[in-house]
Amino acid sequence: MPKKRTKKVPKRHRYKIDERVVFKFAGSTRVGTVVELTKEPTGHATYTVVTSGIRSRVYPCLGLDASKDIGNILTKQTQLLRGR
């Protein structure tokens, strides 16, 4: 039986407050702005993101690149958004 791989958990924040990011939440990809840097008791660095528009929604506890089950910030798409 193969060994189960564990997810890579980031301990440091990669993005700062007021940076625009691309994230995936519940199956759909969205663009938003980081409003808060949070940490879980396990040391996992997470983000709170708000979308722009008339109905600005708050998405708490987003991880990086599949480190969480539901919501994640997509690093490669965010770099394309910034033009790097």
N, C-alpha and C positions, 0 to 999 in steps of 0.2 A: 504494500500500500504506500503511495507516494506521500511525502511529508506536506502538510498544509502550510502554504506561504502566508506570512503575516504582512499586514499592510504597513507601509512606511509612514511613520507619524512624524510630521515636522515639529520641531521644538522651538524654532524661531519664526518670527513673522517676516515674510518676504515683501509684503506691500505695506504702504503707509496710509494714514488717514487721508481722505480726499483723492485717492487714486482711482481711476476708472478701471474696472476689471470685467472680464467675461466669465460668467459662472453658469453651471448647470444645476438646476433644482427640480426634482420630481420629473425628470425626463425632458424638460425644455431648456434651451439655452437663452440666457438673458444678459443684458449689460447693466451695470450698476456702479455705485460709488461706495468705497469702504468708509464706514462711519465709526467703527469701533474695533479695536484689537482685543481679543479675549483669549483666555487660557482655561483649559479644562483642568480638573484636579490631577489628571494623569500627566500633565505637562504638554498636552497637544495644543499647538497654536491654532486658533480659529479666528474667524472674521465675522462681523456683522455688516451686511451690505444693504443699501437702499437703492431701488430703481428710480429712474426719473420719469416724469410725466405727470398727468393729472392724478392718477392713483399711484402715488409712490408707496411701494410695499417694502416691508422690512424682512430680510432673510437672515436669521441668526445662525450662528454655529456652522459656518461654511469652512470646510477643510481645503487642502490643496491637492489637486491631481489624484483623485480617488482615495484620499485618506479617510473620508467619511462615506457612509452608505447613501445618504440622501442628497446632500448639497456639497458641491466642490467648485473652487475657482480653477479655471482652465488656463494654465500658464502659457501654453503655446499660442492660443487664440488671443490672450491678453497682450502678448508681445506683438502680434500682428496688428492689433488695435492701436497700439502706441506707435507702430512704425519702426520697430527695432529689428 
